[in-house]
């Protein structure tokens, strides 16, 4: 049995017809609220889906808001000479 030839991904394909395509048809939808973030491979075990990423970011937001509160001024000891 012969092996199937691998297709060149850059070669033009005759069965694709973009003559009736509209450039930028969905651009406005993408600008309205879609954010795409690409995670590094070492983080995929910890964040397998968007829900886990959102949970982690919400936790981080809570921590950051707690630490952003202004601290009371500390009393400094005066040094007399």
C-alpha positions as CSV (number, residue, x, y, z in Angstrom):
1,X,0.0,0.0,0.0
2,X,1.3,3.4,-0.9
3,X,1.7,6.2,1.6
4,X,-0.5,9.2,1.2
5,X,1.4,12.3,0.2
6,X,1.6,15.1,2.7
7,X,-0.1,18.3,1.5
8,X,1.9,21.5,1.4
9,X,0.1,23.9,3.7
10,X,1.3,26.9,1.6
11,X,0.1,25.5,-1.7
12,X,-3.0,27.0,-3.2
13,X,-6.1,24.7,-2.9
14,X,-8.5,24.7,-5.8
15,X,-11.6,23.9,-3.8
16,X,-11.4,27.1,-1.7
17,X,-13.3,30.0,-3.1
18,X,-13.1,33.4,-1.4
19,X,-14.6,35.4,-4.2
20,X,-17.7,36.3,-2.2
21,X,-15.9,36.8,1.1
22,X,-16.2,40.1,2.9
23,X,-13.1,41.6,4.5
24,X,-13.5,42.5,8.2
25,X,-17.0,41.1,8.5
26,X,-16.6,40.2,12.2
27,X,-14.0,42.8,13.2
28,X,-16.6,44.8,15.2
29,X,-17.6,41.7,17.2
30,X,-14.0,41.0,18.1
31,X,-13.4,44.5,19.2
32,X,-16.5,44.5,21.5
33,X,-15.3,42.0,24.0
34,X,-13.2,39.2,22.9
35,X,-9.8,38.9,24.5
36,X,-7.5,36.1,23.5
37,X,-4.6,35.3,25.8
38,X,-2.0,32.7,25.0
39,X,-0.6,30.8,27.9
40,X,2.9,29.4,28.1
41,X,3.1,25.6,28.0
42,X,4.2,25.4,31.7
43,X,1.0,27.0,32.8
44,X,-1.4,24.7,30.9
45,X,-1.4,22.1,33.8
46,X,-2.6,24.8,36.2
47,X,-5.0,26.6,33.9
48,X,-6.6,24.1,31.5
49,X,-9.6,26.3,30.6
50,X,-10.8,29.9,30.8
51,X,-12.8,29.3,33.9
52,X,-9.6,28.4,35.9
53,X,-7.9,31.5,34.6
54,X,-10.8,33.7,35.5
55,X,-10.9,32.3,39.0
56,X,-7.2,32.9,39.5
57,X,-7.5,36.4,38.3
58,X,-10.4,37.2,40.5
59,X,-8.5,35.9,43.5
60,X,-5.5,38.0,42.6
61,X,-7.8,41.0,42.2
62,X,-9.1,40.5,45.8
63,X,-5.6,40.2,47.1
64,X,-4.5,43.3,45.3
65,X,-7.4,45.4,46.5
66,X,-6.7,44.4,50.1
67,X,-3.1,45.4,49.8
68,X,-3.9,48.7,48.0
69,X,-5.6,50.2,51.1
70,X,-3.5,53.0,52.6
71,X,-1.6,52.1,55.6
72,X,-1.6,54.1,58.8
73,X,1.5,56.2,59.3
74,X,3.9,54.5,61.7
75,X,5.2,56.3,64.7
76,X,8.9,57.1,64.4
77,X,11.1,57.3,67.4
78,X,12.9,60.7,67.7
79,X,16.6,60.5,68.2
80,X,18.0,63.0,70.7
81,X,21.7,63.9,70.7
